[in-house]
Amino acid sequence: KDEMVAQLLDTIERQKQEISQLKQRVNKLETEKKEDAIIISDLEGQIGKLGGRTFMEWTANDVLDWILAIDNGIFKPYESMLTTEILNDNINGKDLATLNVTKIKELGVNKFAQ
């Protein structure tokens, strides 16, 4: 009988530990969900600014905003140069279809990863 009680207490203790681990996992997932909701809201805001237009209909300002938002702002260090080049050359959405590494370097971007 004592052995059975010991086994039951051991089982209860293991289940408490599992519950604790599951609660931690739930908390982590809830935090991730909140972070994802913020990202989604930001993206919805960006989409709203574009008014449902396809990228081919983007203006030079739309293109600039998009490039500066890529990968959490990887091109932010080039913002001044990109702003000057994109707006002066009036690079719009149609130009994105032919954009390549050479043309990007011509805009002043010389590093493509952080």
Biopython code that builds the backbone (N, CA, C, O; Angstrom):
import numpy as np
from Bio.PDB.StructureBuilder import StructureBuilder

atoms = [
    (1, "LYS", "N", (0.822, -1.193, 0.000)),
    (1, "LYS", "CA", (0.000, 0.000, 0.000)),
    (1, "LYS", "C", (0.869, 1.262, 0.000)),
    (1, "LYS", "O", (0.583, 2.207, -0.735)),
    (2, "ASP", "N", (1.905, 1.285, 0.800)),
    (2, "ASP", "CA", (2.811, 2.433, 0.855)),
    (2, "ASP", "C", (3.486, 2.653, -0.490)),
    (2, "ASP", "O", (3.726, 3.788, -0.900)),
    (3, "GLU", "N", (3.791, 1.550, -1.172)),
    (3, "GLU", "CA", (4.437, 1.646, -2.484)),
    (3, "GLU", "C", (3.478, 2.277, -3.502)),
    (3, "GLU", "O", (3.887, 3.078, -4.343)),
    (4, "MET", "N", (2.208, 1.905, -3.410)),
    (4, "MET", "CA", (1.205, 2.463, -4.315)),
    (4, "MET", "C", (1.031, 3.964, -4.067)),
    (4, "MET", "O", (0.909, 4.748, -5.008)),
    (5, "VAL", "N", (1.021, 4.342, -2.822)),
    (5, "VAL", "CA", (0.891, 5.758, -2.474)),
    (5, "VAL", "C", (2.118, 6.523, -2.979)),
    (5, "VAL", "O", (1.986, 7.629, -3.504)),
    (6, "ALA", "N", (3.290, 5.946, -2.825)),
    (6, "ALA", "CA", (4.524, 6.570, -3.296)),
    (6, "ALA", "C", (4.490, 6.744, -4.816)),
    (6, "ALA", "O", (4.905, 7.780, -5.335)),
    (7, "GLN", "N", (3.999, 5.733, -5.523)),
    (7, "GLN", "CA", (3.901, 5.821, -6.982)),
    (7, "GLN", "C", (2.906, 6.907, -7.398)),
    (7, "GLN", "O", (3.153, 7.675, -8.327)),
    (8, "LEU", "N", (1.777, 6.950, -6.689)),
    (8, "LEU", "CA", (0.785, 7.984, -6.981)),
    (8, "LEU", "C", (1.345, 9.385, -6.725)),
    (8, "LEU", "O", (1.127, 10.294, -7.526)),
    (9, "LEU", "N", (2.055, 9.562, -5.629)),
    (9, "LEU", "CA", (2.664, 10.856, -5.319)),
    (9, "LEU", "C", (3.718, 11.226, -6.369)),
    (9, "LEU", "O", (3.839, 12.388, -6.755)),
    (10, "ASP", "N", (4.474, 10.228, -6.821)),
    (10, "ASP", "CA", (5.474, 10.450, -7.869)),
    (10, "ASP", "C", (4.790, 10.860, -9.177)),
    (10, "ASP", "O", (5.240, 11.776, -9.865)),
    (11, "THR", "N", (3.708, 10.176, -9.501)),
    (11, "THR", "CA", (2.950, 10.503, -10.714)),
    (11, "THR", "C", (2.381, 11.917, -10.627)),
    (11, "THR", "O", (2.433, 12.677, -11.593)),
    (12, "ILE", "N", (1.840, 12.258, -9.465)),
    (12, "ILE", "CA", (1.289, 13.599, -9.258)),
    (12, "ILE", "C", (2.383, 14.644, -9.412)),
    (12, "ILE", "O", (2.153, 15.687, -10.024)),
    (13, "GLU", "N", (3.555, 14.390, -8.877)),
    (13, "GLU", "CA", (4.673, 15.336, -8.969)),
    (13, "GLU", "C", (5.109, 15.525, -10.429)),
    (13, "GLU", "O", (5.366, 16.647, -10.865)),
    (14, "ARG", "N", (5.188, 14.427, -11.171)),
    (14, "ARG", "CA", (5.560, 14.513, -12.590)),
    (14, "ARG", "C", (4.508, 15.301, -13.379)),
    (14, "ARG", "O", (4.842, 16.095, -14.258)),
    (15, "GLN", "N", (3.253, 15.069, -13.053)),
    (15, "GLN", "CA", (2.187, 15.796, -13.747)),
    (15, "GLN", "C", (2.231, 17.286, -13.407)),
    (15, "GLN", "O", (1.962, 18.120, -14.272)),
    (16, "LYS", "N", (2.562, 17.630, -12.178)),
    (16, "LYS", "CA", (2.712, 19.037, -11.795)),
    (16, "LYS", "C", (3.832, 19.690, -12.611)),
    (16, "LYS", "O", (3.703, 20.823, -13.074)),
    (17, "GLN", "N", (4.926, 18.952, -12.773)),
    (17, "GLN", "CA", (6.047, 19.474, -13.560)),
    (17, "GLN", "C", (5.640, 19.658, -15.024)),
    (17, "GLN", "O", (5.977, 20.661, -15.654)),
    (18, "GLU", "N", (4.915, 18.678, -15.549)),
    (18, "GLU", "CA", (4.443, 18.785, -16.933)),
    (18, "GLU", "C", (3.503, 19.977, -17.094)),
    (18, "GLU", "O", (3.583, 20.709, -18.080)),
    (19, "ILE", "N", (2.622, 20.165, -16.130)),
    (19, "ILE", "CA", (1.690, 21.292, -16.173)),
    (19, "ILE", "C", (2.471, 22.605, -16.135)),
    (19, "ILE", "O", (2.159, 23.540, -16.873)),
    (20, "SER", "N", (3.465, 22.670, -15.289)),
    (20, "SER", "CA", (4.290, 23.872, -15.202)),
    (20, "SER", "C", (4.997, 24.157, -16.528)),
    (20, "SER", "O", (5.042, 25.302, -16.978)),
    (21, "GLN", "N", (5.544, 23.121, -17.148)),
    (21, "GLN", "CA", (6.205, 23.280, -18.446)),
    (21, "GLN", "C", (5.209, 23.719, -19.518)),
    (21, "GLN", "O", (5.521, 24.562, -20.359)),
    (22, "LEU", "N", (4.013, 23.140, -19.479)),
    (22, "LEU", "CA", (2.984, 23.514, -20.452)),
    (22, "LEU", "C", (2.543, 24.966, -20.263)),
    (22, "LEU", "O", (2.308, 25.675, -21.241)),
    (23, "LYS", "N", (2.430, 25.405, -19.020)),
    (23, "LYS", "CA", (2.069, 26.791, -18.743)),
    (23, "LYS", "C", (3.142, 27.739, -19.287)),
    (23, "LYS", "O", (2.828, 28.782, -19.862)),
    (24, "GLN", "N", (4.409, 27.366, -19.098)),
    (24, "GLN", "CA", (5.505, 28.182, -19.630)),
    (24, "GLN", "C", (5.428, 28.241, -21.153)),
    (24, "GLN", "O", (5.629, 29.299, -21.748)),
    (25, "ARG", "N", (5.140, 27.116, -21.774)),
    (25, "ARG", "CA", (5.025, 27.058, -23.236)),
    (25, "ARG", "C", (3.856, 27.923, -23.717)),
    (25, "ARG", "O", (3.973, 28.640, -24.711)),
    (26, "VAL", "N", (2.728, 27.849, -23.002)),
    (26, "VAL", "CA", (1.562, 28.662, -23.344)),
    (26, "VAL", "C", (1.914, 30.146, -23.232)),
    (26, "VAL", "O", (1.562, 30.934, -24.110)),
    (27, "ASN", "N", (2.607, 30.530, -22.156)),
    (27, "ASN", "CA", (3.008, 31.929, -21.991)),
    (27, "ASN", "C", (3.906, 32.385, -23.132)),
    (27, "ASN", "O", (3.755, 33.493, -23.646)),
    (28, "LYS", "N", (4.837, 31.529, -23.522)),
    (28, "LYS", "CA", (5.738, 31.855, -24.632)),
    (28, "LYS", "C", (4.939, 32.025, -25.927)),
    (28, "LYS", "O", (5.168, 32.970, -26.681)),
    (29, "LEU", "N", (4.005, 31.110, -26.180)),
    (29, "LEU", "CA", (3.181, 31.194, -27.387)),
    (29, "LEU", "C", (2.299, 32.436, -27.379)),
    (29, "LEU", "O", (2.092, 33.057, -28.421)),
    (30, "GLU", "N", (1.779, 32.799, -26.210)),
    (30, "GLU", "CA", (0.952, 34.003, -26.121)),
    (30, "GLU", "C", (1.790, 35.250, -26.415)),
    (30, "GLU", "O", (1.314, 36.174, -27.074)),
    (31, "THR", "N", (3.025, 35.278, -25.933)),
    (31, "THR", "CA", (3.927, 36.387, -26.226)),
    (31, "THR", "C", (4.216, 36.454, -27.717)),
    (31, "THR", "O", (4.180, 37.531, -28.312)),
    (32, "GLU", "N", (4.503, 35.302, -28.324)),
    (32, "GLU", "CA", (4.762, 35.253, -29.765)),
    (32, "GLU", "C", (3.528, 35.710, -30.548)),
    (32, "GLU", "O", (3.647, 36.397, -31.562)),
    (33, "LYS", "N", (2.353, 35.323, -30.070)),
    (33, "LYS", "CA", (1.114, 35.720, -30.736)),
    (33, "LYS", "C", (0.954, 37.235, -30.704)),
    (33, "LYS", "O", (0.562, 37.843, -31.701)),
    (34, "LYS", "N", (1.259, 37.850, -29.553)),
    (34, "LYS", "CA", (1.170, 39.302, -29.441)),
    (34, "LYS", "C", (2.161, 39.976, -30.394)),
    (34, "LYS", "O", (1.826, 40.955, -31.060)),
    (35, "GLU", "N", (3.384, 39.440, -30.451)),
    (35, "GLU", "CA", (4.397, 39.998, -31.351)),
    (35, "GLU", "C", (3.954, 39.858, -32.804)),
    (35, "GLU", "O", (4.117, 40.781, -33.602)),
    (36, "ASP", "N", (3.392, 38.696, -33.142)),
    (36, "ASP", "CA", (2.902, 38.481, -34.509)),
    (36, "ASP", "C", (1.751, 39.434, -34.832)),
    (36, "ASP", "O", (1.646, 39.932, -35.953)),
    (37, "ALA", "N", (0.891, 39.683, -33.847)),
    (37, "ALA", "CA", (-0.231, 40.596, -34.070)),
    (37, "ALA", "C", (0.268, 42.007, -34.370)),
    (37, "ALA", "O", (-0.313, 42.712, -35.195)),
    (38, "ILE", "N", (1.335, 42.415, -33.707)),
    (38, "ILE", "CA", (1.920, 43.736, -33.965)),
    (38, "ILE", "C", (2.472, 43.795, -35.384)),
    (38, "ILE", "O", (2.269, 44.781, -36.093)),
    (39, "ILE", "N", (3.170, 42.738, -35.798)),
    (39, "ILE", "CA", (3.725, 42.678, -37.155)),
    (39, "ILE", "C", (2.603, 42.704, -38.184)),
    (39, "ILE", "O", (2.679, 43.425, -39.178)),
    (40, "ILE", "N", (1.566, 41.915, -37.941)),
    (40, "ILE", "CA", (0.432, 41.870, -38.868)),
    (40, "ILE", "C", (-0.229, 43.238, -38.964)),
    (40, "ILE", "O", (-0.574, 43.689, -40.056)),
    (41, "SER", "N", (-0.404, 43.889, -37.841)),
    (41, "SER", "CA", (-1.015, 45.216, -37.834)),
    (41, "SER", "C", (-0.173, 46.205, -38.644)),
    (41, "SER", "O", (-0.706, 47.013, -39.404)),
    (42, "ASP", "N", (1.141, 46.130, -38.471)),
    (42, "ASP", "CA", (2.039, 47.003, -39.222)),
    (42, "ASP", "C", (1.930, 46.735, -40.717)),
    (42, "ASP", "O", (1.860, 47.666, -41.519)),
    (43, "LEU", "N", (1.917, 45.459, -41.086)),
    (43, "LEU", "CA", (1.801, 45.100, -42.500)),
    (43, "LEU", "C", (0.455, 45.531, -43.077)),
    (43, "LEU", "O", (0.380, 46.002, -44.212)),
    (44, "GLU", "N", (-0.602, 45.368, -42.293)),
    (44, "GLU", "CA", (-1.919, 45.816, -42.750)),
    (44, "GLU", "C", (-1.924, 47.319, -42.968)),
    (44, "GLU", "O", (-2.547, 47.815, -43.907)),
    (45, "GLY", "N", (-1.220, 48.050, -42.089)),
    (45, "GLY", "CA", (-1.106, 49.490, -42.258)),
    (45, "GLY", "C", (-0.377, 49.848, -43.538)),
    (45, "GLY", "O", (-0.761, 50.777, -44.248)),
    (46, "GLN", "N", (0.682, 49.098, -43.825)),
    (46, "GLN", "CA", (1.430, 49.340, -45.062)),
    (46, "GLN", "C", (0.566, 49.035, -46.285)),
    (46, "GLN", "O", (0.587, 49.771, -47.271)),
    (47, "ILE", "N", (-0.184, 47.952, -46.209)),
    (47, "ILE", "CA", (-1.072, 47.591, -47.321)),
    (47, "ILE", "C", (-2.135, 48.674, -47.493)),
    (47, "ILE", "O", (-2.459, 49.063, -48.615)),
    (48, "GLY", "N", (-2.670, 49.155, -46.381)),
    (48, "GLY", "CA", (-3.683, 50.197, -46.437)),
    (48, "GLY", "C", (-3.156, 51.468, -47.090)),
    (48, "GLY", "O", (-3.870, 52.135, -47.838)),
    (49, "LYS", "N", (-1.892, 51.798, -46.799)),
    (49, "LYS", "CA", (-1.292, 52.984, -47.415)),
    (49, "LYS", "C", (-1.220, 52.851, -48.926)),
    (49, "LYS", "O", (-1.266, 53.845, -49.650)),
    (50, "LEU", "N", (-1.107, 51.620, -49.394)),
    (50, "LEU", "CA", (-1.008, 51.403, -50.836)),
    (50, "LEU", "C", (-2.377, 51.384, -51.508)),
    (50, "LEU", "O", (-2.464, 51.367, -52.736)),
    (51, "GLY", "N", (-3.421, 51.386, -50.733)),
    (51, "GLY", "CA", (-4.765, 51.459, -51.288)),
    (51, "GLY", "C", (-5.136, 50.291, -52.174)),
    (51, "GLY", "O", (-5.930, 50.447, -53.102)),
    (52, "GLY", "N", (-4.577, 49.122, -51.907)),
    (52, "GLY", "CA", (-4.928, 47.930, -52.681)),
    (52, "GLY", "C", (-4.273, 47.864, -54.052)),
    (52, "GLY", "O", (-4.609, 47.000, -54.862)),
    (53, "ARG", "N", (-3.342, 48.769, -54.313)),
    (53, "ARG", "CA", (-2.669, 48.760, -55.611)),
    (53, "ARG", "C", (-1.629, 47.646, -55.675)),
    (53, "ARG", "O", (-1.065, 47.258, -54.652)),
    (54, "THR", "N", (-1.382, 47.138, -56.867)),
    (54, "THR", "CA", (-0.305, 46.165, -57.042)),
    (54, "THR", "C", (1.020, 46.916, -57.086)),
    (54, "THR", "O", (1.039, 48.134, -57.262)),
    (55, "PHE", "N", (2.116, 46.200, -56.928)),
    (55, "PHE", "CA", (3.417, 46.870, -56.917)),
    (55, "PHE", "C", (3.703, 47.588, -58.237)),
    (55, "PHE", "O", (4.453, 48.564, -58.265)),
    (56, "MET", "N", (3.113, 47.109, -59.317)),
    (56, "MET", "CA", (3.335, 47.747, -60.621)),
    (56, "MET", "C", (2.736, 49.162, -60.665)),
    (56, "MET", "O", (3.085, 49.965, -61.530)),
    (57, "GLU", "N", (1.831, 49.454, -59.721)),
    (57, "GLU", "CA", (1.182, 50.761, -59.672)),
    (57, "GLU", "C", (1.829, 51.699, -58.647)),
    (57, "GLU", "O", (1.378, 52.831, -58.472)),
    (58, "TRP", "N", (2.876, 51.232, -57.975)),
    (58, "TRP", "CA", (3.502, 52.022, -56.931)),
    (58, "TRP", "C", (4.190, 53.264, -57.488)),
    (58, "TRP", "O", (4.717, 53.263, -58.601)),
    (59, "THR", "N", (4.169, 54.315, -56.684)),
    (59, "THR", "CA", (4.917, 55.529, -57.001)),
    (59, "THR", "C", (6.342, 55.380, -56.484)),
    (59, "THR", "O", (6.676, 54.391, -55.830)),
    (60, "ALA", "N", (7.170, 56.363, -56.780)),
    (60, "ALA", "CA", (8.545, 56.347, -56.272)),
    (60, "ALA", "C", (8.545, 56.335, -54.740)),
    (60, "ALA", "O", (9.365, 55.653, -54.126)),
    (61, "ASN", "N", (7.630, 57.087, -54.126)),
    (61, "ASN", "CA", (7.555, 57.092, -52.655)),
    (61, "ASN", "C", (7.154, 55.727, -52.104)),
    (61, "ASN", "O", (7.672, 55.292, -51.075)),
    (62, "ASP", "N", (6.229, 55.050, -52.792)),
    (62, "ASP", "CA", (5.830, 53.703, -52.373)),
    (62, "ASP", "C", (7.020, 52.753, -52.441)),
    (62, "ASP", "O", (7.246, 51.964, -51.523)),
    (63, "VAL", "N", (7.776, 52.831, -53.527)),
    (63, "VAL", "CA", (8.953, 51.974, -53.710)),
    (63, "VAL", "C", (9.955, 52.240, -52.593)),
    (63, "VAL", "O", (10.495, 51.306, -51.999)),
    (64, "LEU", "N", (10.199, 53.502, -52.312)),
    (64, "LEU", "CA", (11.137, 53.872, -51.250)),
    (64, "LEU", "C", (10.679, 53.321, -49.902)),
    (64, "LEU", "O", (11.469, 52.725, -49.171)),
    (65, "ASP", "N", (9.400, 53.522, -49.573)),
    (65, "ASP", "CA", (8.862, 53.011, -48.304)),
    (65, "ASP", "C", (9.030, 51.501, -48.208)),
    (65, "ASP", "O", (9.413, 50.980, -47.160)),
    (66, "TRP", "N", (8.746, 50.803, -49.296)),
    (66, "TRP", "CA", (8.858, 49.344, -49.305)),
    (66, "TRP", "C", (10.301, 48.901, -49.098)),
    (66, "TRP", "O", (10.571, 48.022, -48.279)),
    (67, "ILE", "N", (11.223, 49.505, -49.833)),
    (67, "ILE", "CA", (12.637, 49.115, -49.717)),
    (67, "ILE", "C", (13.135, 49.356, -48.297)),
    (67, "ILE", "O", (13.863, 48.526, -47.751)),
    (68, "LEU", "N", (12.763, 50.459, -47.702)),
    (68, "LEU", "CA", (13.220, 50.778, -46.348)),
    (68, "LEU", "C", (12.584, 49.877, -45.288)),
    (68, "LEU", "O", (13.096, 49.778, -44.173)),
    (69, "ALA", "N", (11.472, 49.220, -45.627)),
    (69, "ALA", "CA", (10.798, 48.322, -44.678)),
    (69, "ALA", "C", (11.252, 46.867, -44.819)),
    (69, "ALA", "O", (10.944, 46.043, -43.958)),
    (70, "ILE", "N", (11.973, 46.543, -45.882)),
    (70, "ILE", "CA", (12.398, 45.162, -46.123)),
    (70, "ILE", "C", (13.242, 44.661, -44.956)),
    (70, "ILE", "O", (14.116, 45.364, -44.448)),
    (71, "ASP", "N", (12.959, 43.434, -44.546)),
    (71, "ASP", "CA", (13.766, 42.732, -43.536)),
    (71, "ASP", "C", (14.075, 43.613, -42.321)),
    (71, "ASP", "O", (15.225, 43.748, -41.902)),
    (72, "ASN", "N", (13.014, 44.203, -41.775)),
    (72, "ASN", "CA", (13.128, 45.047, -40.580)),
    (72, "ASN", "C", (14.096, 46.208, -40.761)),
    (72, "ASN", "O", (14.777, 46.606, -39.816)),
    (73, "GLY", "N", (14.159, 46.746, -41.963)),
    (73, "GLY", "CA", (14.954, 47.945, -42.194)),
    (73, "GLY", "C", (16.414, 47.711, -42.538)),
    (73, "GLY", "O", (17.265, 48.545, -42.231)),
    (74, "ILE", "N", (16.709, 46.590, -43.168)),
    (74, "ILE", "CA", (18.101, 46.272, -43.505)),
    (74, "ILE", "C", (18.748, 47.362, -44.374)),
    (74, "ILE", "O", (19.967, 47.528, -44.349)),
    (75, "PHE", "N", (17.935, 48.103, -45.139)),
    (75, "PHE", "CA", (18.475, 49.139, -46.018)),
    (75, "PHE", "C", (18.402, 50.545, -45.410)),
    (75, "PHE", "O", (18.717, 51.525, -46.085)),
    (76, "LYS", "N", (17.989, 50.650, -44.142)),
    (76, "LYS", "CA", (17.902, 51.950, -43.479)),
    (76, "LYS", "C", (19.224, 52.729, -43.511)),
    (76, "LYS", "O", (19.200, 53.954, -43.638)),
    (77, "PRO", "N", (20.376, 52.055, -43.400)),
    (77, "PRO", "CA", (21.629, 52.821, -43.468)),
    (77, "PRO", "C", (21.806, 53.574, -44.796)),
    (77, "PRO", "O", (22.600, 54.510, -44.883)),
    (78, "TYR", "N", (21.070, 53.163, -45.811)),
    (78, "TYR", "CA", (21.175, 53.787, -47.131)),
    (78, "TYR", "C", (20.015, 54.741, -47.418)),
    (78, "TYR", "O", (19.827, 55.175, -48.555)),
    (79, "GLU", "N", (19.246, 55.061, -46.390)),
    (79, "GLU", "CA", (18.018, 55.829, -46.593)),
    (79, "GLU", "C", (18.244, 57.144, -47.334)),
    (79, "GLU", "O", (17.509, 57.464, -48.268)),
    (80, "SER", "N", (19.238, 57.893, -46.930)),
    (80, "SER", "CA", (19.484, 59.182, -47.569)),
    (80, "SER", "C", (19.810, 59.015, -49.046)),
    (80, "SER", "O", (19.239, 59.696, -49.897)),
    (81, "MET", "N", (20.731, 58.106, -49.346)),
    (81, "MET", "CA", (21.125, 57.864, -50.735)),
    (81, "MET", "C", (19.946, 57.310, -51.541)),
    (81, "MET", "O", (19.699, 57.754, -52.662)),
    (82, "LEU", "N", (19.219, 56.341, -50.972)),
    (82, "LEU", "CA", (18.082, 55.753, -51.677)),
    (82, "LEU", "C", (16.997, 56.798, -51.949)),
    (82, "LEU", "O", (16.413, 56.837, -53.032)),
    (83, "THR", "N", (16.739, 57.635, -50.955)),
    (83, "THR", "CA", (15.715, 58.674, -51.124)),
    (83, "THR", "C", (16.077, 59.580, -52.300)),
    (83, "THR", "O", (15.251, 59.850, -53.172)),
    (84, "THR", "N", (17.317, 60.038, -52.305)),
    (84, "THR", "CA", (17.765, 60.919, -53.391)),
    (84, "THR", "C", (17.647, 60.234, -54.746)),
    (84, "THR", "O", (17.064, 60.782, -55.681)),
    (85, "GLU", "N", (18.208, 59.026, -54.842)),
    (85, "GLU", "CA", (18.253, 58.328, -56.130)),
    (85, "GLU", "C", (16.865, 57.912, -56.622)),
    (85, "GLU", "O", (16.526, 58.128, -57.786)),
    (86, "ILE", "N", (16.069, 57.321, -55.742)),
    (86, "ILE", "CA", (14.753, 56.817, -56.152)),
    (86, "ILE", "C", (13.822, 57.957, -56.543)),
    (86, "ILE", "O", (13.121, 57.880, -57.553)),
    (87, "LEU", "N", (13.818, 59.013, -55.739)),
    (87, "LEU", "CA", (12.924, 60.129, -56.047)),
    (87, "LEU", "C", (13.413, 60.929, -57.252)),
    (87, "LEU", "O", (12.607, 61.334, -58.089)),
    (88, "ASN", "N", (14.734, 61.163, -57.351)),
    (88, "ASN", "CA", (15.264, 61.904, -58.507)),
    (88, "ASN", "C", (15.073, 61.143, -59.816)),
    (88, "ASN", "O", (14.764, 61.734, -60.851)),
    (89, "ASP", "N", (15.262, 59.816, -59.756)),
    (89, "ASP", "CA", (15.114, 58.994, -60.965)),
    (89, "ASP", "C", (13.676, 58.535, -61.171)),
    (89, "ASP", "O", (13.364, 57.858, -62.151)),
    (90, "ASN", "N", (12.791, 58.914, -60.225)),
    (90, "ASN", "CA", (11.382, 58.528, -60.277)),
    (90, "ASN", "C", (11.212, 57.024, -60.521)),
    (90, "ASN", "O", (10.468, 56.600, -61.405)),
    (91, "ILE", "N", (11.917, 56.239, -59.720)),
    (91, "ILE", "CA", (11.828, 54.778, -59.824)),
    (91, "ILE", "C", (10.492, 54.359, -59.231)),
    (91, "ILE", "O", (10.241, 54.564, -58.043)),
    (92, "ASN", "N", (9.636, 53.773, -60.058)),
    (92, "ASN", "CA", (8.304, 53.384, -59.608)),
    (92, "ASN", "C", (8.150, 51.858, -59.624)),
    (92, "ASN", "O", (9.110, 51.124, -59.859)),
    (93, "GLY", "N", (6.949, 51.414, -59.376)),
    (93, "GLY", "CA", (6.688, 49.979, -59.294)),
    (93, "GLY", "C", (7.043, 49.214, -60.550)),
    (93, "GLY", "O", (7.528, 48.085, -60.471)),
    (94, "LYS", "N", (6.812, 49.800, -61.690)),
    (94, "LYS", "CA", (7.147, 49.121, -62.951)),
    (94, "LYS", "C", (8.638, 48.855, -63.052)),
    (94, "LYS", "O", (9.057, 47.856, -63.637)),
    (95, "ASP", "N", (9.443, 49.749, -62.482)),
    (95, "ASP", "CA", (10.897, 49.579, -62.519)),
    (95, "ASP", "C", (11.369, 48.410, -61.651)),
    (95, "ASP", "O", (12.448, 47.865, -61.880)),
    (96, "LEU", "N", (10.569, 48.025, -60.662)),
    (96, "LEU", "CA", (10.959, 46.919, -59.787)),
    (96, "LEU", "C", (11.087, 45.602, -60.559)),
    (96, "LEU", "O", (11.877, 44.735, -60.189)),
    (97, "ALA", "N", (10.319, 45.462, -61.613)),
    (97, "ALA", "CA", (10.343, 44.222, -62.397)),
    (97, "ALA", "C", (11.707, 43.991, -63.041)),
    (97, "ALA", "O", (12.062, 42.851, -63.341)),
    (98, "THR", "N", (12.474, 45.058, -63.257)),
    (98, "THR", "CA", (13.775, 44.916, -63.911)),
    (98, "THR", "C", (14.938, 45.234, -62.973)),
    (98, "THR", "O", (16.092, 45.279, -63.399)),
    (99, "LEU", "N", (14.633, 45.452, -61.709)),
    (99, "LEU", "CA", (15.672, 45.785, -60.736)),
    (99, "LEU", "C", (16.567, 44.583, -60.498)),
    (99, "LEU", "O", (16.076, 43.480, -60.258)),
    (100, "ASN", "N", (17.872, 44.786, -60.562)),
    (100, "ASN", "CA", (18.826, 43.704, -60.294)),
    (100, "ASN", "C", (19.939, 44.243, -59.401)),
    (100, "ASN", "O", (19.933, 45.416, -59.028)),
    (101, "VAL", "N", (20.885, 43.384, -59.063)),
    (101, "VAL", "CA", (21.958, 43.756, -58.137)),
    (101, "VAL", "C", (22.746, 44.949, -58.670)),
    (101, "VAL", "O", (23.070, 45.863, -57.911)),
    (102, "THR", "N", (23.052, 44.950, -59.943)),
    (102, "THR", "CA", (23.821, 46.054, -60.526)),
    (102, "THR", "C", (23.081, 47.376, -60.343)),
    (102, "THR", "O", (23.676, 48.378, -59.947)),
    (103, "LYS", "N", (21.782, 47.373, -60.632)),
    (103, "LYS", "CA", (20.992, 48.604, -60.495)),
    (103, "LYS", "C", (20.874, 49.025, -59.033)),
    (103, "LYS", "O", (20.885, 50.216, -58.720)),
    (104, "ILE", "N", (20.762, 48.042, -58.143)),
    (104, "ILE", "CA", (20.687, 48.358, -56.712)),
    (104, "ILE", "C", (21.991, 49.006, -56.258)),
    (104, "ILE", "O", (21.972, 49.966, -55.487)),
    (105, "LYS", "N", (23.122, 48.488, -56.730)),
    (105, "LYS", "CA", (24.412, 49.092, -56.377)),
    (105, "LYS", "C", (24.519, 50.513, -56.928)),
    (105, "LYS", "O", (25.127, 51.379, -56.299)),
    (106, "GLU", "N", (23.940, 50.750, -58.081)),
    (106, "GLU", "CA", (23.933, 52.094, -58.663)),
    (106, "GLU", "C", (23.139, 53.063, -57.788)),
    (106, "GLU", "O", (23.373, 54.271, -57.819)),
    (107, "LEU", "N", (22.198, 52.525, -57.008)),
    (107, "LEU", "CA", (21.421, 53.371, -56.093)),
    (107, "LEU", "C", (22.199, 53.684, -54.828)),
    (107, "LEU", "O", (21.743, 54.474, -54.001)),
    (108, "GLY", "N", (23.369, 53.074, -54.667)),
    (108, "GLY", "CA", (24.215, 53.364, -53.503)),
    (108, "GLY", "C", (24.267, 52.267, -52.468)),
    (108, "GLY", "O", (24.937, 52.416, -51.446)),
    (109, "VAL", "N", (23.574, 51.164, -52.710)),
    (109, "VAL", "CA", (23.587, 50.052, -51.752)),
    (109, "VAL", "C", (24.747, 49.132, -52.119)),
    (109, "VAL", "O", (24.828, 48.630, -53.240)),
    (110, "ASN", "N", (25.650, 48.917, -51.147)),
    (110, "ASN", "CA", (26.796, 48.057, -51.449)),
    (110, "ASN", "C", (26.915, 46.870, -50.508)),
    (110, "ASN", "O", (27.845, 46.071, -50.616)),
    (111, "LYS", "N", (25.970, 46.761, -49.586)),
    (111, "LYS", "CA", (25.973, 45.637, -48.652)),
    (111, "LYS", "C", (24.564, 45.097, -48.583)),
    (111, "LYS", "O", (23.612, 45.853, -48.388)),
    (112, "PHE", "N", (24.422, 43.761, -48.744)),
    (112, "PHE", "CA", (23.087, 43.178, -48.825)),
    (112, "PHE", "C", (22.714, 42.307, -47.649)),
    (112, "PHE", "O", (21.649, 41.689, -47.669)),
    (113, "ALA", "N", (23.535, 42.231, -46.636)),
    (113, "ALA", "CA", (23.210, 41.445, -45.433)),
    (113, "ALA", "C", (23.845, 42.113, -44.237)),
    (113, "ALA", "O", (24.877, 42.776, -44.337)),
    (114, "GLN", "N", (23.183, 41.914, -43.077)),
    (114, "GLN", "CA", (23.726, 42.511, -41.851)),
    (114, "GLN", "C", (24.659, 41.550, -41.173)),
    (114, "GLN", "O", (25.218, 41.868, -40.124)),
]
sb = StructureBuilder()
sb.init_structure("model")
sb.init_model(0)
sb.init_chain("A")
sb.init_seg("    ")
for serial, (resi, resn, name, xyz) in enumerate(atoms, 1):
    if name == "N":
        sb.init_residue(resn, " ", resi, " ")
    sb.init_atom(name, np.array(xyz, "f"), 0.0, 1.0, " ", f" {name:<3s}", serial, name[0])
structure = sb.get_structure()
